[in-house]
Amino acid sequence: MEHLLLALGLVLIVEGLAYALAPSLIEELLKALRDLSHAMRRNIGLLCLGTGVALVWFAKLLGA
């Protein structure tokens, strides 16, 4: 359970930093995402999901 809370906290820190440091860049990113097709957004999401799983797996291999 503590790993889940740690992971959630880290995600919120990274997300919060993006919104706090570059709010106008976030708006531009959202506009660019709206222009992408649903299939392309789904592929980007799957790529991010796979990358996240690989990073967690690698961290576990290193002893985290």
N, CA, C and O atoms as a Maestro MAE file, in Angstrom:
{
 s_m_m2io_version
 :::
 2.0.0
}

f_m_ct {
 s_m_title
 :::
 protein
 m_atom[256] {
  # First column is atom index #
  i_m_mmod_type
  r_m_x_coord
  r_m_y_coord
  r_m_z_coord
  i_m_residue_number
  s_m_chain_name
  s_m_pdb_residue_name
  s_m_pdb_atom_name
  i_m_atomic_number
  :::
  1 25 0.822 -1.196 0.000 1 A "MET " " N  " 7
  2 3 0.000 0.000 0.000 1 A "MET " " CA " 6
  3 2 0.865 1.259 0.000 1 A "MET " " C  " 6
  4 15 0.529 2.257 -0.637 1 A "MET " " O  " 8
  5 25 1.995 1.195 0.731 2 A "GLU " " N  " 7
  6 3 2.854 2.384 0.789 2 A "GLU " " CA " 6
  7 2 3.477 2.693 -0.573 2 A "GLU " " C  " 6
  8 15 3.743 3.855 -0.882 2 A "GLU " " O  " 8
  9 25 3.713 1.655 -1.392 3 A "HIS " " N  " 7
  10 3 4.251 1.883 -2.739 3 A "HIS " " CA " 6
  11 2 3.225 2.588 -3.620 3 A "HIS " " C  " 6
  12 15 3.577 3.447 -4.429 3 A "HIS " " O  " 8
  13 25 1.974 2.228 -3.461 4 A "LEU " " N  " 7
  14 3 0.916 2.878 -4.225 4 A "LEU " " CA " 6
  15 2 0.814 4.356 -3.857 4 A "LEU " " C  " 6
  16 15 0.684 5.210 -4.733 4 A "LEU " " O  " 8
  17 25 0.872 4.652 -2.569 5 A "LEU " " N  " 7
  18 3 0.810 6.047 -2.133 5 A "LEU " " CA " 6
  19 2 2.032 6.826 -2.609 5 A "LEU " " C  " 6
  20 15 1.911 7.983 -3.010 5 A "LEU " " O  " 8
  21 25 3.193 6.209 -2.568 6 A "LEU " " N  " 7
  22 3 4.407 6.849 -3.059 6 A "LEU " " CA " 6
  23 2 4.297 7.149 -4.550 6 A "LEU " " C  " 6
  24 15 4.628 8.251 -4.988 6 A "LEU " " O  " 8
  25 25 3.840 6.186 -5.321 7 A "ALA " " N  " 7
  26 3 3.690 6.374 -6.765 7 A "ALA " " CA " 6
  27 2 2.689 7.482 -7.071 7 A "ALA " " C  " 6
  28 15 2.942 8.326 -7.930 7 A "ALA " " O  " 8
  29 25 1.567 7.486 -6.383 8 A "LEU " " N  " 7
  30 3 0.553 8.519 -6.593 8 A "LEU " " CA " 6
  31 2 1.104 9.896 -6.234 8 A "LEU " " C  " 6
  32 15 0.876 10.870 -6.951 8 A "LEU " " O  " 8
  33 25 1.822 9.968 -5.135 9 A "GLY " " N  " 7
  34 3 2.429 11.235 -4.738 9 A "GLY " " CA " 6
  35 2 3.421 11.747 -5.765 9 A "GLY " " C  " 6
  36 15 3.440 12.942 -6.062 9 A "GLY " " O  " 8
  37 25 4.243 10.867 -6.311 10 A "LEU " " N  " 7
  38 3 5.207 11.277 -7.321 10 A "LEU " " CA " 6
  39 2 4.521 11.759 -8.605 10 A "LEU " " C  " 6
  40 15 4.959 12.732 -9.220 10 A "LEU " " O  " 8
  41 25 3.467 11.088 -8.994 11 A "VAL " " N  " 7
  42 3 2.716 11.527 -10.179 11 A "VAL " " CA " 6
  43 2 2.130 12.914 -9.939 11 A "VAL " " C  " 6
  44 15 2.199 13.776 -10.815 11 A "VAL " " O  " 8
  45 25 1.558 13.134 -8.770 12 A "LEU " " N  " 7
  46 3 0.973 14.440 -8.470 12 A "LEU " " CA " 6
  47 2 2.031 15.539 -8.422 12 A "LEU " " C  " 6
  48 15 1.763 16.668 -8.834 12 A "LEU " " O  " 8
  49 25 3.220 15.229 -7.928 13 A "ILE " " N  " 7
  50 3 4.304 16.215 -7.908 13 A "ILE " " CA " 6
  51 2 4.680 16.606 -9.332 13 A "ILE " " C  " 6
  52 15 4.790 17.794 -9.636 13 A "ILE " " O  " 8
  53 25 4.877 15.629 -10.204 14 A "VAL " " N  " 7
  54 3 5.272 15.921 -11.581 14 A "VAL " " CA " 6
  55 2 4.170 16.691 -12.307 14 A "VAL " " C  " 6
  56 15 4.447 17.668 -13.002 14 A "VAL " " O  " 8
  57 25 2.935 16.255 -12.146 15 A "GLU " " N  " 7
  58 3 1.817 16.951 -12.792 15 A "GLU " " CA " 6
  59 2 1.670 18.373 -12.256 15 A "GLU " " C  " 6
  60 15 1.448 19.315 -13.016 15 A "GLU " " O  " 8
  61 25 1.796 18.513 -10.957 16 A "GLY " " N  " 7
  62 3 1.675 19.841 -10.352 16 A "GLY " " CA " 6
  63 2 2.766 20.788 -10.814 16 A "GLY " " C  " 6
  64 15 2.511 21.969 -11.047 16 A "GLY " " O  " 8
  65 25 3.985 20.273 -10.947 17 A "LEU " " N  " 7
  66 3 5.079 21.109 -11.439 17 A "LEU " " CA " 6
  67 2 4.802 21.617 -12.849 17 A "LEU " " C  " 6
  68 15 5.053 22.782 -13.157 17 A "LEU " " O  " 8
  69 25 4.289 20.748 -13.692 18 A "ALA " " N  " 7
  70 3 3.993 21.154 -15.075 18 A "ALA " " CA " 6
  71 2 2.973 22.286 -15.095 18 A "ALA " " C  " 6
  72 15 3.151 23.261 -15.825 18 A "ALA " " O  " 8
  73 25 1.925 22.174 -14.318 19 A "TYR " " N  " 7
  74 3 0.896 23.214 -14.289 19 A "TYR " " CA " 6
  75 2 1.386 24.476 -13.592 19 A "TYR " " C  " 6
  76 15 0.992 25.578 -13.977 19 A "TYR " " O  " 8
  77 25 2.226 24.344 -12.588 20 A "ALA " " N  " 7
  78 3 2.715 25.507 -11.852 20 A "ALA " " CA " 6
  79 2 3.767 26.281 -12.637 20 A "ALA " " C  " 6
  80 15 3.784 27.511 -12.601 20 A "ALA " " O  " 8
  81 25 4.645 25.575 -13.345 21 A "LEU " " N  " 7
  82 3 5.754 26.236 -14.020 21 A "LEU " " CA " 6
  83 2 5.446 26.668 -15.450 21 A "LEU " " C  " 6
  84 15 6.044 27.625 -15.942 21 A "LEU " " O  " 8
  85 25 4.530 25.987 -16.123 22 A "ALA " " N  " 7
  86 3 4.270 26.308 -17.530 22 A "ALA " " CA " 6
  87 2 2.794 26.151 -17.881 22 A "ALA " " C  " 6
  88 15 2.448 25.307 -18.708 22 A "ALA " " O  " 8
  89 25 1.918 26.948 -17.270 23 A "PRO " " N  " 7
  90 3 0.484 26.779 -17.566 23 A "PRO " " CA " 6
  91 2 0.131 27.083 -19.029 23 A "PRO " " C  " 6
  92 15 -0.763 26.446 -19.587 23 A "PRO " " O  " 8
  93 25 0.814 28.038 -19.650 24 A "SER " " N  " 7
  94 3 0.495 28.341 -21.052 24 A "SER " " CA " 6
  95 2 0.948 27.200 -21.964 24 A "SER " " C  " 6
  96 15 0.305 26.925 -22.977 24 A "SER " " O  " 8
  97 25 2.041 26.544 -21.613 25 A "LEU " " N  " 7
  98 3 2.504 25.405 -22.399 25 A "LEU " " CA " 6
  99 2 1.506 24.246 -22.314 25 A "LEU " " C  " 6
  100 15 1.305 23.525 -23.290 25 A "LEU " " O  " 8
  101 25 0.890 24.073 -21.162 26 A "ILE " " N  " 7
  102 3 -0.133 23.036 -20.999 26 A "ILE " " CA " 6
  103 2 -1.319 23.325 -21.915 26 A "ILE " " C  " 6
  104 15 -1.865 22.410 -22.531 26 A "ILE " " O  " 8
  105 25 -1.721 24.596 -22.006 27 A "GLU " " N  " 7
  106 3 -2.832 24.957 -22.898 27 A "GLU " " CA " 6
  107 2 -2.492 24.633 -24.346 27 A "GLU " " C  " 6
  108 15 -3.332 24.104 -25.074 27 A "GLU " " O  " 8
  109 25 -1.272 24.944 -24.772 28 A "GLU " " N  " 7
  110 3 -0.852 24.644 -26.142 28 A "GLU " " CA " 6
  111 2 -0.813 23.136 -26.385 28 A "GLU " " C  " 6
  112 15 -1.189 22.664 -27.458 28 A "GLU " " O  " 8
  113 25 -0.361 22.392 -25.393 29 A "LEU " " N  " 7
  114 3 -0.320 20.936 -25.512 29 A "LEU " " CA " 6
  115 2 -1.731 20.373 -25.661 29 A "LEU " " C  " 6
  116 15 -1.959 19.481 -26.478 29 A "LEU " " O  " 8
  117 25 -2.678 20.886 -24.877 30 A "LEU " " N  " 7
  118 3 -4.059 20.415 -24.977 30 A "LEU " " CA " 6
  119 2 -4.657 20.735 -26.343 30 A "LEU " " C  " 6
  120 15 -5.401 19.927 -26.899 30 A "LEU " " O  " 8
  121 25 -4.339 21.905 -26.884 31 A "LYS " " N  " 7
  122 3 -4.815 22.257 -28.222 31 A "LYS " " CA " 6
  123 2 -4.236 21.291 -29.257 31 A "LYS " " C  " 6
  124 15 -4.945 20.845 -30.158 31 A "LYS " " O  " 8
  125 25 -2.954 20.972 -29.126 32 A "ALA " " N  " 7
  126 3 -2.322 20.044 -30.069 32 A "ALA " " CA " 6
  127 2 -2.933 18.652 -29.948 32 A "ALA " " C  " 6
  128 15 -3.117 17.970 -30.956 32 A "ALA " " O  " 8
  129 25 -3.248 18.226 -28.737 33 A "LEU " " N  " 7
  130 3 -3.862 16.915 -28.539 33 A "LEU " " CA " 6
  131 2 -5.256 16.853 -29.162 33 A "LEU " " C  " 6
  132 15 -5.660 15.817 -29.690 33 A "LEU " " O  " 8
  133 25 -5.989 17.969 -29.097 34 A "ARG " " N  " 7
  134 3 -7.322 17.991 -29.701 34 A "ARG " " CA " 6
  135 2 -7.265 17.770 -31.208 34 A "ARG " " C  " 6
  136 15 -8.200 17.230 -31.799 34 A "ARG " " O  " 8
  137 25 -6.175 18.186 -31.818 35 A "ASP " " N  " 7
  138 3 -6.038 18.046 -33.272 35 A "ASP " " CA " 6
  139 2 -5.683 16.625 -33.704 35 A "ASP " " C  " 6
  140 15 -5.816 16.289 -34.881 35 A "ASP " " O  " 8
  141 25 -5.236 15.790 -32.773 36 A "LEU " " N  " 7
  142 3 -4.889 14.412 -33.099 36 A "LEU " " CA " 6
  143 2 -6.134 13.547 -33.183 36 A "LEU " " C  " 6
  144 15 -7.143 13.828 -32.536 36 A "LEU " " O  " 8
  145 25 -6.058 12.513 -33.971 37 A "SER " " N  " 7
  146 3 -7.186 11.584 -34.073 37 A "SER " " CA " 6
  147 2 -7.288 10.751 -32.800 37 A "SER " " C  " 6
  148 15 -6.350 10.670 -32.007 37 A "SER " " O  " 8
  149 25 -8.448 10.139 -32.630 38 A "HIS " " N  " 7
  150 3 -8.655 9.275 -31.459 38 A "HIS " " CA " 6
  151 2 -7.663 8.115 -31.458 38 A "HIS " " C  " 6
  152 15 -7.140 7.737 -30.410 38 A "HIS " " O  " 8
  153 25 -7.413 7.563 -32.625 39 A "ALA " " N  " 7
  154 3 -6.484 6.437 -32.726 39 A "ALA " " CA " 6
  155 2 -5.070 6.861 -32.319 39 A "ALA " " C  " 6
  156 15 -4.377 6.118 -31.624 39 A "ALA " " O  " 8
  157 25 -4.647 8.036 -32.744 40 A "MET " " N  " 7
  158 3 -3.312 8.518 -32.399 40 A "MET " " CA " 6
  159 2 -3.206 8.775 -30.890 40 A "MET " " C  " 6
  160 15 -2.195 8.440 -30.272 40 A "MET " " O  " 8
  161 25 -4.251 9.368 -30.299 41 A "ARG " " N  " 7
  162 3 -4.248 9.588 -28.839 41 A "ARG " " CA " 6
  163 2 -4.211 8.262 -28.094 41 A "ARG " " C  " 6
  164 15 -3.536 8.139 -27.072 41 A "ARG " " O  " 8
  165 25 -4.934 7.270 -28.602 42 A "ARG " " N  " 7
  166 3 -4.930 5.947 -27.970 42 A "ARG " " CA " 6
  167 2 -3.539 5.324 -28.052 42 A "ARG " " C  " 6
  168 15 -3.067 4.724 -27.087 42 A "ARG " " O  " 8
  169 25 -2.884 5.466 -29.200 43 A "ASN " " N  " 7
  170 3 -1.530 4.933 -29.360 43 A "ASN " " CA " 6
  171 2 -0.540 5.625 -28.433 43 A "ASN " " C  " 6
  172 15 0.334 4.973 -27.862 43 A "ASN " " O  " 8
  173 25 -0.669 6.926 -28.280 44 A "ILE " " N  " 7
  174 3 0.196 7.663 -27.353 44 A "ILE " " CA " 6
  175 2 -0.039 7.178 -25.928 44 A "ILE " " C  " 6
  176 15 0.909 6.989 -25.167 44 A "ILE " " O  " 8
  177 25 -1.301 6.977 -25.571 45 A "GLY " " N  " 7
  178 3 -1.623 6.475 -24.239 45 A "GLY " " CA " 6
  179 2 -1.055 5.088 -23.986 45 A "GLY " " C  " 6
  180 15 -0.531 4.810 -22.907 45 A "GLY " " O  " 8
  181 25 -1.161 4.220 -24.985 46 A "LEU " " N  " 7
  182 3 -0.602 2.871 -24.841 46 A "LEU " " CA " 6
  183 2 0.914 2.896 -24.738 46 A "LEU " " C  " 6
  184 15 1.503 2.118 -23.989 46 A "LEU " " O  " 8
  185 25 1.546 3.791 -25.491 47 A "LEU " " N  " 7
  186 3 2.998 3.937 -25.406 47 A "LEU " " CA " 6
  187 2 3.408 4.407 -24.007 47 A "LEU " " C  " 6
  188 15 4.363 3.885 -23.431 47 A "LEU " " O  " 8
  189 25 2.694 5.381 -23.469 48 A "CYS " " N  " 7
  190 3 2.981 5.863 -22.110 48 A "CYS " " CA " 6
  191 2 2.748 4.766 -21.078 48 A "CYS " " C  " 6
  192 15 3.533 4.613 -20.142 48 A "CYS " " O  " 8
  193 25 1.689 4.015 -21.245 49 A "LEU " " N  " 7
  194 3 1.390 2.913 -20.338 49 A "LEU " " CA " 6
  195 2 2.509 1.878 -20.361 49 A "LEU " " C  " 6
  196 15 2.988 1.448 -19.312 49 A "LEU " " O  " 8
  197 25 2.918 1.485 -21.553 50 A "GLY " " N  " 7
  198 3 3.995 0.506 -21.684 50 A "GLY " " CA " 6
  199 2 5.309 1.012 -21.104 50 A "GLY " " C  " 6
  200 15 6.034 0.264 -20.448 50 A "GLY " " O  " 8
  201 25 5.613 2.277 -21.346 51 A "THR " " N  " 7
  202 3 6.829 2.861 -20.797 51 A "THR " " CA " 6
  203 2 6.786 2.875 -19.273 51 A "THR " " C  " 6
  204 15 7.780 2.564 -18.616 51 A "THR " " O  " 8
  205 25 5.644 3.232 -18.720 52 A "GLY " " N  " 7
  206 3 5.498 3.239 -17.270 52 A "GLY " " CA " 6
  207 2 5.670 1.862 -16.663 52 A "GLY " " C  " 6
  208 15 6.340 1.707 -15.642 52 A "GLY " " O  " 8
  209 25 5.070 0.868 -17.284 53 A "VAL " " N  " 7
  210 3 5.202 -0.506 -16.784 53 A "VAL " " CA " 6
  211 2 6.660 -0.949 -16.862 53 A "VAL " " C  " 6
  212 15 7.166 -1.586 -15.938 53 A "VAL " " O  " 8
  213 25 7.333 -0.616 -17.956 54 A "ALA " " N  " 7
  214 3 8.743 -0.987 -18.104 54 A "ALA " " CA " 6
  215 2 9.612 -0.309 -17.046 54 A "ALA " " C  " 6
  216 15 10.523 -0.932 -16.501 54 A "ALA " " O  " 8
  217 25 9.336 0.953 -16.755 55 A "LEU " " N  " 7
  218 3 10.106 1.674 -15.733 55 A "LEU " " CA " 6
  219 2 9.891 1.084 -14.346 55 A "LEU " " C  " 6
  220 15 10.837 0.946 -13.570 55 A "LEU " " O  " 8
  221 25 8.654 0.740 -14.038 56 A "VAL " " N  " 7
  222 3 8.369 0.125 -12.731 56 A "VAL " " CA " 6
  223 2 9.045 -1.237 -12.639 56 A "VAL " " C  " 6
  224 15 9.614 -1.576 -11.602 56 A "VAL " " O  " 8
  225 25 8.989 -2.013 -13.702 57 A "TRP " " N  " 7
  226 3 9.624 -3.328 -13.723 57 A "TRP " " CA " 6
  227 2 11.130 -3.199 -13.543 57 A "TRP " " C  " 6
  228 15 11.742 -3.961 -12.794 57 A "TRP " " O  " 8
  229 25 11.727 -2.221 -14.239 58 A "PHE " " N  " 7
  230 3 13.165 -1.998 -14.132 58 A "PHE " " CA " 6
  231 2 13.542 -1.543 -12.719 58 A "PHE " " C  " 6
  232 15 14.559 -1.983 -12.183 58 A "PHE " " O  " 8
  233 25 12.740 -0.674 -12.115 59 A "ALA " " N  " 7
  234 3 13.002 -0.220 -10.753 59 A "ALA " " CA " 6
  235 2 12.934 -1.385 -9.777 59 A "ALA " " C  " 6
  236 15 13.733 -1.465 -8.844 59 A "ALA " " O  " 8
  237 25 11.985 -2.284 -9.989 60 A "LYS " " N  " 7
  238 3 11.887 -3.468 -9.127 60 A "LYS " " CA " 6
  239 2 13.108 -4.373 -9.288 60 A "LYS " " C  " 6
  240 15 13.585 -4.958 -8.316 60 A "LYS " " O  " 8
  241 25 13.611 -4.486 -10.518 61 A "LEU " " N  " 7
  242 3 14.820 -5.283 -10.738 61 A "LEU " " CA " 6
  243 2 16.038 -4.692 -9.991 61 A "LEU " " C  " 6
  244 15 16.924 -5.416 -9.536 61 A "LEU " " O  " 8
  245 25 16.044 -3.361 -9.885 62 A "LEU " " N  " 7
  246 3 17.145 -2.698 -9.211 62 A "LEU " " CA " 6
  247 2 17.005 -2.731 -7.690 62 A "LEU " " C  " 6
  248 15 17.913 -2.321 -6.967 62 A "LEU " " O  " 8
  249 25 15.869 -3.218 -7.214 63 A "GLY " " N  " 7
  250 3 15.684 -3.373 -5.774 63 A "GLY " " CA " 6
  251 2 14.795 -2.341 -5.115 63 A "GLY " " C  " 6
  252 15 14.780 -2.238 -3.889 63 A "GLY " " O  " 8
  253 25 14.061 -1.581 -5.889 64 A "ALA " " N  " 7
  254 3 13.173 -0.577 -5.303 64 A "ALA " " CA " 6
  255 2 11.958 -1.227 -4.651 64 A "ALA " " C  " 6
  256 15 11.103 -0.529 -4.106 64 A "ALA " " O  " 8
  :::
 }
 m_bond[255] {
  # First column is bond index #
  i_m_from
  i_m_to
  i_m_order
  :::
  1 1 2 1
  2 2 3 1
  3 3 4 2
  4 3 5 1
  5 5 6 1
  6 6 7 1
  7 7 8 2
  8 7 9 1
  9 9 10 1
  10 10 11 1
  11 11 12 2
  12 11 13 1
  13 13 14 1
  14 14 15 1
  15 15 16 2
  16 15 17 1
  17 17 18 1
  18 18 19 1
  19 19 20 2
  20 19 21 1
  21 21 22 1
  22 22 23 1
  23 23 24 2
  24 23 25 1
  25 25 26 1
  26 26 27 1
  27 27 28 2
  28 27 29 1
  29 29 30 1
  30 30 31 1
  31 31 32 2
  32 31 33 1
  33 33 34 1
  34 34 35 1
  35 35 36 2
  36 35 37 1
  37 37 38 1
  38 38 39 1
  39 39 40 2
  40 39 41 1
  41 41 42 1
  42 42 43 1
  43 43 44 2
  44 43 45 1
  45 45 46 1
  46 46 47 1
  47 47 48 2
  48 47 49 1
  49 49 50 1
  50 50 51 1
  51 51 52 2
  52 51 53 1
  53 53 54 1
  54 54 55 1
  55 55 56 2
  56 55 57 1
  57 57 58 1
  58 58 59 1
  59 59 60 2
  60 59 61 1
  61 61 62 1
  62 62 63 1
  63 63 64 2
  64 63 65 1
  65 65 66 1
  66 66 67 1
  67 67 68 2
  68 67 69 1
  69 69 70 1
  70 70 71 1
  71 71 72 2
  72 71 73 1
  73 73 74 1
  74 74 75 1
  75 75 76 2
  76 75 77 1
  77 77 78 1
  78 78 79 1
  79 79 80 2
  80 79 81 1
  81 81 82 1
  82 82 83 1
  83 83 84 2
  84 83 85 1
  85 85 86 1
  86 86 87 1
  87 87 88 2
  88 87 89 1
  89 89 90 1
  90 90 91 1
  91 91 92 2
  92 91 93 1
  93 93 94 1
  94 94 95 1
  95 95 96 2
  96 95 97 1
  97 97 98 1
  98 98 99 1
  99 99 100 2
  100 99 101 1
  101 101 102 1
  102 102 103 1
  103 103 104 2
  104 103 105 1
  105 105 106 1
  106 106 107 1
  107 107 108 2
  108 107 109 1
  109 109 110 1
  110 110 111 1
  111 111 112 2
  112 111 113 1
  113 113 114 1
  114 114 115 1
  115 115 116 2
  116 115 117 1
  117 117 118 1
  118 118 119 1
  119 119 120 2
  120 119 121 1
  121 121 122 1
  122 122 123 1
  123 123 124 2
  124 123 125 1
  125 125 126 1
  126 126 127 1
  127 127 128 2
  128 127 129 1
  129 129 130 1
  130 130 131 1
  131 131 132 2
  132 131 133 1
  133 133 134 1
  134 134 135 1
  135 135 136 2
  136 135 137 1
  137 137 138 1
  138 138 139 1
  139 139 140 2
  140 139 141 1
  141 141 142 1
  142 142 143 1
  143 143 144 2
  144 143 145 1
  145 145 146 1
  146 146 147 1
  147 147 148 2
  148 147 149 1
  149 149 150 1
  150 150 151 1
  151 151 152 2
  152 151 153 1
  153 153 154 1
  154 154 155 1
  155 155 156 2
  156 155 157 1
  157 157 158 1
  158 158 159 1
  159 159 160 2
  160 159 161 1
  161 161 162 1
  162 162 163 1
  163 163 164 2
  164 163 165 1
  165 165 166 1
  166 166 167 1
  167 167 168 2
  168 167 169 1
  169 169 170 1
  170 170 171 1
  171 171 172 2
  172 171 173 1
  173 173 174 1
  174 174 175 1
  175 175 176 2
  176 175 177 1
  177 177 178 1
  178 178 179 1
  179 179 180 2
  180 179 181 1
  181 181 182 1
  182 182 183 1
  183 183 184 2
  184 183 185 1
  185 185 186 1
  186 186 187 1
  187 187 188 2
  188 187 189 1
  189 189 190 1
  190 190 191 1
  191 191 192 2
  192 191 193 1
  193 193 194 1
  194 194 195 1
  195 195 196 2
  196 195 197 1
  197 197 198 1
  198 198 199 1
  199 199 200 2
  200 199 201 1
  201 201 202 1
  202 202 203 1
  203 203 204 2
  204 203 205 1
  205 205 206 1
  206 206 207 1
  207 207 208 2
  208 207 209 1
  209 209 210 1
  210 210 211 1
  211 211 212 2
  212 211 213 1
  213 213 214 1
  214 214 215 1
  215 215 216 2
  216 215 217 1
  217 217 218 1
  218 218 219 1
  219 219 220 2
  220 219 221 1
  221 221 222 1
  222 222 223 1
  223 223 224 2
  224 223 225 1
  225 225 226 1
  226 226 227 1
  227 227 228 2
  228 227 229 1
  229 229 230 1
  230 230 231 1
  231 231 232 2
  232 231 233 1
  233 233 234 1
  234 234 235 1
  235 235 236 2
  236 235 237 1
  237 237 238 1
  238 238 239 1
  239 239 240 2
  240 239 241 1
  241 241 242 1
  242 242 243 1
  243 243 244 2
  244 243 245 1
  245 245 246 1
  246 246 247 1
  247 247 248 2
  248 247 249 1
  249 249 250 1
  250 250 251 1
  251 251 252 2
  252 251 253 1
  253 253 254 1
  254 254 255 1
  255 255 256 2
  :::
 }
}
